[in-house]
Amino acid sequence: MRRSRVAGVLVLAILVALVFAARFYLRGAAFVVQAAGIDGAARTATRWYATDVTVSDRAPVPWRAGALRARAYRPSRQAGRPILLVPGVHASGIDEPRLVGFARDIAATGHPVLTVELPDLKRYAITTRTTDMIEDAASWMLRTPEFRGADDRIGILGISFGGGLSVVAAGQPLLQPELAGVLAVALTKEEEHVRFRRRRSSNATGEALMLQTYDYLPNLKVVPIDVIQSTNDGYLPAAQARELFGPDTERRRLIAIESGNHSFSDAREELYAAMEQSLQWLSGTN
């Protein structure tokens, strides 16, 4: 009788573990299926997990020198940390169709998402004040109950040049304790293409200092970061990124994806799977 009771408990524990494993898998699968535009049985199997999303333009988000146009993507069921999504350079800004679809797909898996208009990126310019805008938008999210995570922290997801600027913003001391982590997709090596500058408070003269993205990573200190890089990125291939990034640690990882270009156009499913894994990893690192 005792053996059968123990066996019954073991079976129940295994079933519970399988349910949680299936839930974890389907959450990631739902993101990949939606974002990659996969139809058929896969979409049917994961549709129940993806939640409805409400998209709305909201009052401008204040920053230290003005206000930023903003758009919110709110899931009907929140199941992840809020995300500040920082785009790369594009003239359409937060109206760029791929960014809109991307933000909606992330939100559909339970992450509230906020995008803000970064005017210099719309003009294809990488500037010091853009990092201030990102930093201030993240700080605003942390002060706003609807965008603050259950543990009062958020994540930042930056794409291409927006990823590099997000890394710099995340290195600011006042913001670091409130960040759950940073995910940078197609991170660029700025000195080879576009140099950006950042004023440091320790610089008494206020002189603008040149900063390179990978050289700046140690400034993140305890803030976790995931970098997802294409093996044939036209700006910085994954192998070269690894040389700059160094070995993975408990709080820093670089994920290489076999792809032919900077935009992962031939490896979207692999990209979205890696991104969902990264978002879950960042949620569990601290």
N, C-alpha and C positions, 0 to 999 in steps of 0.2 A: 504493500500500500504506500509506504514511504517513497519507494523508488518511483512508482507511478506518479506520485505527487511532484517529486523533483523533476521527473521527465516532463510533466505538464507545464511546470514553471519555465523550464528551458525552452520548450516549444513556444510558449507565449512570448518569452524574451526575444526569440529569433523572429517571430512574426512582427513584433513591434519594431525591431531593427530593420526588417525588410520594408516596412511601411515608411519609416523615416528615410531610408536609402532611396526608395522610389520617389518620395516627395522631393528630396534633394536633386535627384537626377532629372525629374520632370520640370523642376524650376529652371535649371540650366537649359534643358532641351527646349522649353517654351521660348526662352529668349533667342536661342539659335534659330529655331523654326520661324519665329515671327520676323526677326531681323534679316535673315537670309532669304526670306520670301519662299520658303519651302511649302509646297501644297501636298494634298493627299492625306494618307493615313497618319503621317507624322504630325501634321497640323491638327488633325482630329484628336489624336491621342494626348496632345499637350494643351489643347484649347481651354480645358477646364481649369488649368492652373493659372493661365494668364488672366489678369484682372482688367476691368475697364479703366480707361484713362480719361480724365477731364483736362482739357487744354484751355488755358486762358491767359490773355495778356493781363498783366497786373500793373499796379502803380509803379512808377520808376523806382529803381533801387538806388538809394543815396550812396555816393562815394565822396571822398574828401574834396573834390573839385567840381561837384555837380551831381547829376543823376543819370542812371543807365536804364534804357528800355529793357523790360524783362518779360519773360514768358514762363509760366508754371505748368508742369505736367504732373497731375496728382492721381495716383492709383486709388481705386475704390477700396482696395485692401492693401495696407502698407505691410511689407514683409522684408524690408531692408533699409539701410541707412539712406538719408537724403543725399543727393549728388548734385554738386555744382558742375555742369557740363560746359567746358571751355572749348570753343571751336578753333579750327585753324583759320588761315586767311581766306576770306571769300567776300566778294562785294555784296552779297545778299544778307550777310550777318546772320541773325537768329531766324531769318525767314528762309534760309537755304534749305531746299527740300530734303536733302539727305540728312541734315542735322535735325530737322523736325521729325522725320521718321525714326531716326536713331534715338532721340530723346523719348519719343512715345514708346518705342520698343523696350527701353530700359525701365520706364515707368510701369509698363504692363507686367513686369515681373516683381513689382512691389516697391520699387525705389522712387520716392518723390524726386523730381528733377527740376532744376531751375537753370535757364539759360539767360544770359544778359548780353546786351549789345555792346561790343567793344569797337568803338568807331575807328581806331587806328588799324585794327586788323581788317576792317572793311576796305581800307585804303591800301592794303598790302604793306603796312608799315609796322615794324616791331619796335615798340617804344617803352621807355621806363614807366610811363604813367599807366600803361596797360597792366603791368604787374600790380600797381596800386589798385586799379579797378577790380582785379580778380581778388586781391586780398580783402578789399572792403566789401565786395559782394559776399564773400565767404563769411566775413564777420557779421554782416547783416542777416544772413541765414541763421547763424547761431543765436542771434537775438530775437528771431521770429519763431514763435511756437510751432507754426505749421511746417516749418522747414528744419526744425531742430530734431535730431535723432533722439531715440529713447534714452541714450546715455549722454545726451547733450553734445554729440559730435556729428560731423558730416564727412563725406569723402569728396575729393576733387578728381574729375576725369578730364584730362586735356588731350587734344588731338593735334598732332604735327607741331607746328610752331606754338599753338596754344598749349601743348604739353610742356614745352620748355618754359614758357611764361608761368604756367601753373607750378612748376617745380620751384621757380624763384619766389613766387608768392608764398608757397608752403614753407619756405625757409625762414620766414619772418617770425621772430621770437614770440610775439604776442598771439599769433595764430596757431602755432605748433601744438600747444596742449589740447586744443579743441578739434584737431584733425584726426580722423580715423585712419587716413592714408591717402595716397595719390596714385592714380593709374594714368600712365602716359603712353599713348598709342602713337607709334611712328615718331619717337623722340628724335630731334635733330641735333647735330653737332654744330652749334651756332656759329663758331668762328669761321667755318668754311663757307658759309652762305650768308647769314644775316647776323650781325653783331647787335646785341641789345645791352642796355646799361641799367644799372641799379644803384641808387645812392645808398650808402651805408652810414648809419648813424655814428659809427666810430670815426668817420672821416670828417674831421673838424672843419675843413675848408669847404665841404659840400661838393668837392670835385666828383664828377660822374666816373665810376670805375667800370671797365669792361669786365663782363662775366661770361664764362662759357658754361653751357648746361651741365655737362658731366663733371667739370671741375667743381660745380656748385653743389653737387649731391650731398657731400658731407654736412652741409648746412642744415639738412633735414633732420639730422641727429636721430631721434627715436621715432620720427614719423615714417611709417612703412611706405614703400613705393614698389610698384610693379611697372616694368617697362615691357611693352610688346612691340617687337621689331621684325620687319620683313627681312628675309635672307638676301633679297636683292633690292633693298631700299635705295632709291636714287640719291638720297642725301647721305644716308649712313647705313650700310648693310649690317645685319645682325652680328656678323663676325667682328667687325670693327667696333660696333657698339659694346660687345663683350669685353674687348681689350680696354675700353675706357671705363666700363662699368665695374669690372672686377668680378670676383666670384659671388655667387648668391649667398645671402646670409638669412638669418631668421626674419629680418625686416626688409630685405632688398632682394628682388628677383628680376631677372631678365628672361623673357620668353621669346624664343625665335620661332617664326612661322615661315614655312616654305612658301614664298610668294614671289612674283616677278616684278613688283613695283612698290612704291611708297604707300599707295592707297589700298593694298590688299585686294584689288579688284578680282583676282583669280583665286582668292582663298577666303572668301567672306565667311563661310561656315566655320572654318578653323579660327578665324579672328574672333567671331562672336562667342564661340565656345571658350576661348582663352579669356575673353573679357569677363564673361559671367563667372568663370573660375576665379579670376582676379578680384572681382567685387566681393565674392564670398570669402576669399582669403583675407582681404583687407578688413572685412567685418569680424574676422576671428582672431586677428593678430594682437588685439589689445582690448 
